[in-house]
């Protein structure tokens, strides 16, 4: 018993020195290229051809109805094209967890690429056919694709990653998301595919990441946790672990999965509504909802909205601003990579709390600098510095850690449902911010950042008080951390039951070994 109790501690202290195997690294790349990369890419590319799409809508309407398109109707149609992506993302989040349970994590991602290819075809042929309705349908479908990818990718990576590398590998979600945004900004330049002649190709280029994933992902195995806990296929689980971790290391991970499987005792995957009535995951669920809303309502959208104005005030020519904006994309990529390198050394709590507190600071400074923008010649440069500093802080904290923690706070039976809830909250928040943000800015001007700094401070305080450190801990160990919050006075009784169950698990593992 002593050997079994002390073994995780020894592994936890030595394992951070190890680097992921090539198989794990390439698996993250194969998963990310058709997952969160698609989301970042499709959020980014729609901005470049805005004026060309307006012209396409006007010309299509004139040729179809032989009259000019009303400006208000033009604004409405453009709003539908832009916002239908969020509605598709919400639908994707609602079905992503169910697909991951029925088709497997890998199977759901492969099937998701069919949706992306269909969406690309519809958007590509909308211009030559003169049917803007196909553009709307394509944006809706690519939204569904993004919603499923945001749900299933972190689920898959979190389940095949070893616990000492889980944070760094799970950061692949954010790295590919920010990489998608930067790639979209580059491809969307007018010298490439952002010009008037090539914008249909720009929108249909989403098929390239989808085809890449269809080509590379089949070479990697299904999630080992899914194979053993959900399907009960121990042989396939062992083979998958050997592929991911190597013949010499897989036994430790197998032991951890067997322990979780034994603790779940045949429990079936839960539905999202069941989590709301399950006292055992009450605070985990509250935590995920607060973190997800905090990420979307943190003010990152306000920063991008004000970026153009700040750059203009700093003396940058209007035609050069798209190139300067690339710097924001580079910032996000750099911080995502930095967070991936630091997360398993520094820990999740320090990074996400530090990120929110720094964002609170930059919101405060930016409020003052925008207020006194014209008072001193150096103030616009301070505003520009705040823009980049805020983006860096967001990437180091909430931008990268939120999805990682969502995977870690739940055991196998609750994890898909938790991602469905988190995805739904994220997309609703994203849509709400998009709808209300213009009114907030018009009403409060630069003082809108006061609202965001209060929100960032509140989320930082919540995380400090509620969330334990999850670095180098198994999913069962993290679940145990929340028992006192979830059960209150009955926590001691639950801990005794868990201790007895743990003894049975150890005996079972000894016999099976």
N, C-alpha and C positions, 0 to 999 in steps of 0.2 A: 504493500500500500504506500509506503514512503517513497518508493521508487516512482510509482505512478504519479504521486502528488508533486514531486519536485522536478520531474522531467520537463513540463512546460516552461518552468522558470528558467531552466538552463538553456532551453532552445530559444526562449525569448531574448536572452541576453546576448547570445552569439549570432543569431540568425540575421540581424540587420546588416552584418558585414557582407553577407552573400548577395550577389547580383542575380537577377532573373536569368533563367536559361534562355537560349535563343528561341526555343519553342514557345515559351511564355511571351516573350517580346513580340514575336511575329504573330502570335494569336491575337494579342491586343491590337496590333496594326490591322489584321484582317477583319476584326470585329469593328474597329473604329471607323474605317474608311467608308463603310456603308451604314454606319450608325449615327453618332452625333455629328460627324463631319457633314452629313447631309443637312442636318438642322442648321448648323452655322452657315453653310454655303448658301442655302436657300433663303435664309433671313437676310443675308448680305447682298445677293445678286439682284434682288428686286429693286434696290435703290437706284442703280445705274441707269436703267432704261425708262425711268419715270416719264420723261418728256416724250420719248418715242412711243410709249404705250398710249399716252394721251392723244398723240397724233393719229395712231392706229384706230383708236376708239372714234375719234371725230370723222375720219375718212370712211370707216365701216358704216357708221350711222348715216352719213350723207348718201353713200351709194345705195344703202338698203331702203331708206325712208325718204330720200330726196329732200331733206331739210337738215339744217344745222343742229348739232347736238347742244341742248341747253347746258350752260355751264354748271348749274346745280346738279343736273343728271350726270354730267361728266365726273364731277367730284364724287357722286354717289357710286358710280361704276368703278372708279379707281379705288375707293374705300373698300368696296366688296372684293376686288382683286387682291388688295393688300391684306385685309383682315380675314378672308376666308381661310387663309393658311392657319390662323389660330384656331378656328373652328375644326379644321381637319386634325390639327394637333391634339385637341381635346378628345375627339373621337378615337384617335390612335392610342392615346393614353388609357382610354376606357377599355379597349380591346387588347392592349399589349400584354397585360398580365395573363389573360385567358389564353392567348396564343402561346405564351411561354410555357404554360402548363400543359396544353394539349399537344403542341408540336415540338416542345423542347425549346431551350434557349437558342440553340444553333438553328433549328428548323424554323423558328419564328423569324429570325433575322434573314434567312435565305428567302422565305416567302415574302418578306417585306420588300425585297428588291423588285419583285414583280410589280408592285404598286408604284415604285419609283420609276420604272421603265415606262409603264403605261402613262404616268403623269408627264414624263418628258416628251413622249410622242404627242400627247394632246397639246402641250404648250408649244411644241415645235411647229405643228401644222396649223395653229390658230391664225397666224399671219397670212400664209399663202391661201388658206380657204376663206379668209375674211370672216371668221366666226370667233368673236371675242368670248363667247360662251365656253369654248374649249379651253381658253386661257383660265377662266374661273374654275372650271372642272379640274384642270391640271394642277392649279394652286391648291385646291382642296385635297386632291389625292397626295400631293407631295407633303402636305401638312399631316395627313394620316401617317405617311411613311416616317416623318420626323417624330411624331408622337410615339409610335411604336419603337423606333430606334432609341429614343431617350429613356424609354421604360425598360427595354430588354437588354441593351448593351451593358449598363452598369450591373444589372442582375447577373448576367453571364460572367463578366470579368470578376465580380466579387466572389463568385462561387468556384472558379477554378484557380484563383490566386492563393498562394500560401499566406498564412496570416502575417508573417513577418514582412511580406512584400505587398500585402493587400492594398494598403493606402497608395503606394507608388503606382501599382498597376491600374488601380481604379481611377487614378488621375488621368489615364488614357482617355476617359470620357471627356474631360475638360480640354485636354491637349488637342484632341481631334475636333472638338467643337470650335475652339479658337482658331485652329488651323483652317477649318472650313470658312470661318468669317474672313480671315486674311486672304485666303485663296479667292473667295468671291469678290473681295475688294480689288484684288489685282486683275483678275479676269474681266471684271466689270469696267476697267478703264477704257476710255473711248478709243485708245490706240489698239486695244485687243478686241473684245467682243461687246463692249459697251456702246459702240457706234450705232447709227440708225440702221445700217444694212444687216448687222449681225446680232441684234438683240434676241430674235427668236432662237438662234443657236445658243446664246447665253443661257436662256431659260431651260432649254432642252438638254443642256450639258450635265444635268443631274443624273443622267443615265450612266455616265462614265464611272462614278464611284459605285453605283449599283452593280454594274458589270464586273468591276474589279472585285467586289465582295463575292459575287457568284463564282468567280474564278478561283479565289484563294481560300475562302472560309471552309469549303468542303474538305480540305486537307487536314483540318483540326477536329478533335473529338468533341462530343457533347459535354456539357457540364457534368463533372463527376458526382456532385451532390444531387443533381437532378436524377442521374442514372440510378443511384443507390436508394435515396430517400423517397423519390416520387415513383420510380419504376420498379424498385427492388432488384435491380440487375447488378449484383455484386461483381461479377466477372467483367462486364463492360466498364464499370466504375474503376476497377483496378487497372484495366488497360488504358483508360483515359488518364489516370493519375500517372502511370508510367510514361505516357507521351508528354505530359505537361511538366512533370517534376523529375523524371529520370528513375531508373530502377533502384537506385540506392536511397532516394529520399521519399519515395511515394508512400512508404508504410506509415510514416508519421501523419501524413494527411489522411490516409485511409482510417487510421485510428480515430482521428478527430471527427471524421464524417460518421463513422460507426457509432461513436458516442452520442452525436446529435441525433442520429437515426433512432437509437435506443431510447433517448430522452423523449422524442416525439411519440414513440409507441404507436406507430401506424397512423398518426394524425394526418388527415387529408388536407390539401391546400385550402386555405380559407378564402371566402369571398370578401370583398372590400367592406360590405356592411357588417360582417361578423367581427371585424376588428374594432368597430365602434362600441360593441357590447362586450368585448373581451377585456376584463380587468387586468390581465397579465401583460397587456401591451399598451395600456392607457397612456402612460407618459411618453413612451416611444412614439406613439402616434401624434400626440400633442407636439412633441419636439420636431418631428418631421414637417408638420403643418406650419409651425412657426418659422422654421428654417427656410422652407420653400417660399412662403410668402415674403419673408425677410429678404431673400435673394432677389425676388422680382420687384419689390417695393423699396429697394435700397437707394434708389436715385441714379442707378447706372444709365437708365434711359434719359434722365434729365441731363446728365453729363454729355451724352452724345448729341442731344438736342442743342445744347449751348456751345458745343465744340466749334461749330462753324462761326458763330458770332465772336467767340473768344479769339479764334485764329484771325478773323478779319480785323479785330481791334489791335492785334499784335502786329499788323502791317502786312500780313500775307495776302497776296493777290487772290481774287476769287477763283480764277482758273487753276491756281496751284493748290487750293485747299484739298481736293480729292487725294492728292499725293501726300499731303501732310497727314490726312486722316488715316493713311496707311500706317502711320506711326502708332496710332491707337491699337490697330490690329496686331502690330509687332509687339506692343506692350503686353497685350493679353496672352499672346503665345509664349513670350519670355516668362511671364509670371506663372502660367500653367506648368511649364517645364520646371521652373524653380520649385513650385509647390510639390510637383511629383518627386523631386529629389529630396525635399525636406520633410515630407509628411511622415515618413516612417522613422525619422530621427528626432524631430522636434515634437511630433504628436499633433493630433487633430485639434485639441482644445486651444492650444497656444496660437495656432495659425488662424483659426476662424475667429476667435475673440480678438486677436490682434488686428486682423483685417477689418472687422467692423469698427473697432475703436479708431483706427487710422482713417477710415472713411468718415467717421464722425468729425475728426479733426479737419479733414480737407473740405467737408461741407461747410464748416464754420469759416475757414479761411476764404473759401470761394464766395460765400455770401458777402463778406466784407469787400473782397477785391472787385466783385461785380458792381457793388454799390458805389465804390469810389474809383470806377474804371477810368474816368476822364480827369481825375484830380491830379494824378502824377503819371509821368511817362512810363515808369517801370511797372505800374500796377497791371497792365494787360499781360505782361510776361509772367507775373505771379499767377494770374488766372490760368494761363496756358500750362504752367507748371502744375497747378492744382488738378487740372484735367487729367494729365498723364499720371500724377501721383494717385488720384482716386482710382483710375483703371488698374494700376499696379496693385493697390491695396485690395480691390475687389477680386482680382485674379488670385492673389495669395491666400485669401480667406474664403468668403462665401461662394465665389465663382467656382472654386475647385473642390472644397471640402463637403459641400452639401450632399451631392450625389453619393460620395463615399460613405458618409455617415448613415444615409438611408439604407444602404446595403448591410451595414454592420449592426444596426440596432434591432434587427429582426432575425428570427430563425427561419428555416426553410419553408415551413408551412404558412408563414405570414408574409414572407418577403414579396412575392408577386403582387399580392393585394396591396401591400404598403406602397409599392411603386405605382400602382394604378391610382391610389389616393394622392400620392405626391405629384404625379403627372397631371392629374385633374386640377389640383390646387394651383400648380405652376401655370398651366395654360389659361385658367380662369383669371389668375392674377395678371398674366401677360396681356390678356385681352382687355381687362379692366383698366390697366395702366395706359394702354393704347387709346382707350376711349376717353378717360378722364384727364390724362396728362395735359392735353392742350388747354383745357379749362383751368387747371391748376396753375400752369405757367402764365396764362393770360391774366389770371386773378392776382397771383402773388408775385409775379416776375421773378427776380433773383431770390426772393425770400422763400421760394418753394424748397430751397435747400435746408431751411430750418425744419420743415416737416421731415425730410429725409434723414437729417442728423439725429433727430429724436428717435426715429424708427431704428436706425443703426445702433444707437446706444441701448435701446430697449432689448433688441435681439442679443446684443453682446452680454447684457446683464442676465438674460434668460439662460443663455448657454453656460455662463459661468456658474449659475446656481443649480442647473438641472443636469447637464450632460457630463458623464464621466469620461475619462480618457479611455479610448478603445484601442490604442496602439498595442500590437502584439498579443491581443486577447482573442480567444475563440468566441464564436457567436453565443455559445452557452454561458461563458464567463461574462459577456456583456449583458446578457439577459438577466443574470443574477444581480448585476449592479443596480438594476432598476426595481428590484423586488421591494425594497423599503418604500420607494415612492408609490408603487402600484398597490401594495397590500397594507401599508401602514402598520397597525398593531399586529396584524396577522403575519407580518413578514418573517418573524422568528419561526413560526410554525411551518411556513413554506420553505424556509432555509433547511429545517430539519428533514423535511420530505425530500428536498433536493439532495441533501447529503446521503440519505439512505439510497436514493436512486443512483447516485454517483458510485456508491460502493457496489451496487449490483452491476453497473456498467463495467467497472474495473474487473469484477469477477468474470463477467461475460467475455471481455476482451482477452483475459488470461486463458480462458478455456478455448476460445477461437484461435488464439495464437499457437 
